[in-house]
Amino acid sequence: MPISKAFSTGPRQFWTRAPGWLLIVGLLAFSAGAADKADKAKPAPKRKPADTEDVRMVGLGKEQAELLAKLRQPVTLKLKDVALAEILSQIEEATGVPATIDAADLKKANLNPESRFSAEAKERPADEVLGELLSGKRLAFTIDGGKLVVVSPSRGMDSLVTITYDVSRICRDVKALERLKKEVYLATGEDEWEALGGPAGFKADPRKRTLTIRHSWSRQAAFRKVMRDFGSK
């Protein structure tokens, strides 16, 4: 049957009388259009940073694990001459962890809540970004009653947290574990470690390829960056 005659019989009769090849072409076109609409309606989910995929924190209590997961939320900041209070507000919004400042400790560092800071980060863990920002101003942060508190470094060392890191994915053998241990050790003041009379502890397990570190919350964030950078080498 000529195509012109098929059209003259009406749409319904056209589809019932049209040649088989024409039906197949129509179905394929319909399927392609539906698939295209589905792709546009459901964009690919945004992938989070992979630092927690290669280094796992094990043996944590439920409350502590949940808190750390919040603090590890990725943030993007591009700030210049912004008050610390405003930066903390953005960190709090990104992580859901209340954040505040110890005014007395800020005064010891010759700062105040309106002191200006500059920060730039793209999709990096919030605790890591904040720790770096504060360390440049002779400050640290700790966790007190479920809140993040900006304090002096000495005050931060008064509240240590112990975390065991499974680094087996980035340390394939004992030699790699020893290299990582050295890099973590040198990432902070050596006098802070118990081997030199300080309060912080450090233990490596070659068999399980884990590092158990007792240190301040700020330093733990810095150590995780060291581990991530080690794994990307």
Buried (B, 14 or more C-beta within 10 A) or exposed (E): EEEEEBEEEEEEEBEEEBEEEBEEEEEEEEEEEEEEEEEEEEEEEEEEBEBBEBBEBEEBEEEBBEBBEBBBBBBEBEBEEBBBBBBBEBBBEBBEBEBBBBEEBBEBBEBEBEBEBEBEBEEBBBBBBBBBBBBEBEBBBBBBEEEBBBBBBEBBBEBBBBBBBBBBEBBEEEEBBEEBBEBBBEEBEEEBBEEEEBEBBBEBEEEBBBBBBBBBBBBBBBBBBBBBEBBEE
